[in-house]
């Protein structure tokens, strides 16, 4: 009986480790993708505080207006672009676009 409990705990721990590792890898991919495709205009912290961001009056990703947009709306914006932002449909997969949306959500929580 104790052996079965120990095996169950081991399996649960292994699954939890895999989920954390997968989440960490996904977060790193999203960060790298954001840095290469978005940060030039939107800034590393999502504030829009770059020369391009200031010139184009890009809103901060931390702003309530951006954060209350639905994930679907953010996905459409990334995929189709919004002048002057280019469209990323065809350059990014649906999975990558989803990862960027989730990454943008994390920027609101950062100082």
C-alpha positions as CSV (number, residue, x, y, z in Angstrom):
1,X,0.0,0.0,0.0
2,X,2.8,2.4,0.9
3,X,4.6,1.5,-2.3
4,X,1.6,2.5,-4.4
5,X,1.2,5.8,-2.6
6,X,4.9,6.5,-3.1
7,X,4.6,5.7,-6.9
8,X,1.5,7.9,-7.1
9,X,3.4,10.8,-5.5
10,X,6.3,10.2,-7.8
11,X,4.1,10.3,-10.9
12,X,2.3,13.5,-9.7
13,X,5.7,15.2,-9.0
14,X,7.0,14.1,-12.4
15,X,3.9,15.6,-14.2
16,X,4.2,18.8,-12.2
17,X,7.9,19.1,-13.1
18,X,7.0,18.6,-16.8
19,X,4.3,21.2,-16.7
20,X,6.6,23.8,-15.0
21,X,9.4,23.1,-17.4
22,X,7.0,23.4,-20.4
23,X,5.6,26.6,-19.0
24,X,9.1,28.0,-18.5
25,X,10.1,27.1,-22.0
26,X,7.0,28.7,-23.4
27,X,7.6,31.9,-21.5
28,X,11.2,32.0,-22.7
29,X,10.0,31.5,-26.3
30,X,7.4,34.3,-25.9
31,X,10.0,36.6,-24.4
32,X,12.5,35.9,-27.3
33,X,9.7,36.4,-29.8
34,X,8.6,39.7,-28.2
35,X,12.2,41.0,-28.1
36,X,12.7,40.3,-31.8
37,X,9.3,41.4,-33.2
38,X,7.8,43.9,-30.7
39,X,10.3,45.5,-28.3
40,X,11.8,47.8,-31.0
41,X,8.6,49.9,-30.9
42,X,6.8,48.8,-27.8
43,X,9.9,48.7,-25.5
44,X,11.2,45.7,-23.5
45,X,8.7,46.6,-20.7
46,X,5.8,47.2,-23.0
47,X,5.6,50.9,-22.1
48,X,6.0,52.1,-25.7
49,X,8.8,54.3,-24.4
50,X,11.0,54.1,-27.5
51,X,11.7,56.7,-30.2
52,X,9.3,54.9,-32.6
53,X,6.7,54.4,-29.8
54,X,6.7,58.0,-28.8
55,X,6.6,59.2,-32.4
56,X,3.6,56.9,-33.2
57,X,1.9,57.5,-29.8
58,X,1.9,53.8,-29.1
59,X,0.0,53.0,-25.9
60,X,1.6,51.1,-23.0
61,X,0.7,47.5,-22.8
62,X,0.2,48.2,-19.1
63,X,-2.6,50.6,-19.7
64,X,-6.1,49.6,-18.7
65,X,-7.3,50.2,-22.3
66,X,-4.9,47.6,-23.7
67,X,-5.3,45.2,-20.8
68,X,-9.1,45.1,-21.0
69,X,-9.0,44.1,-24.7
70,X,-9.9,40.5,-25.2
71,X,-7.3,37.9,-26.1
72,X,-9.2,37.5,-29.4
73,X,-8.9,41.2,-30.2
74,X,-5.1,41.2,-29.4
75,X,-4.7,38.1,-31.6
76,X,-6.4,39.9,-34.5
77,X,-4.2,43.0,-34.0
78,X,-1.0,41.0,-34.0
79,X,-2.1,38.9,-37.0
80,X,-3.5,41.7,-39.1
81,X,-1.5,44.6,-37.9
82,X,-2.8,48.1,-37.1
83,X,-1.1,51.0,-38.8
84,X,1.8,51.6,-38.4
85,X,2.3,48.1,-37.0
86,X,2.8,45.4,-39.6
87,X,0.7,42.3,-39.9
88,X,2.4,39.2,-38.5
89,X,0.0,36.7,-40.2
90,X,2.2,34.4,-42.3
91,X,5.3,35.3,-40.3
92,X,4.1,33.9,-37.0
93,X,2.2,30.8,-36.3
94,X,-1.2,30.9,-34.4
95,X,0.7,29.4,-31.4
96,X,3.3,32.1,-31.5
97,X,0.6,34.8,-31.7
98,X,-1.1,33.2,-28.7
99,X,2.2,33.2,-26.8
100,X,2.7,36.9,-27.5
101,X,-0.8,37.7,-26.3
102,X,0.0,35.9,-23.0
103,X,3.3,37.7,-22.8
104,X,1.6,41.1,-23.2
105,X,-0.7,40.1,-20.3
106,X,2.4,39.6,-18.1
107,X,3.8,43.0,-18.9
108,X,1.0,44.7,-16.9
109,X,2.2,43.0,-13.8
110,X,5.8,44.1,-14.1
111,X,7.1,47.3,-12.6
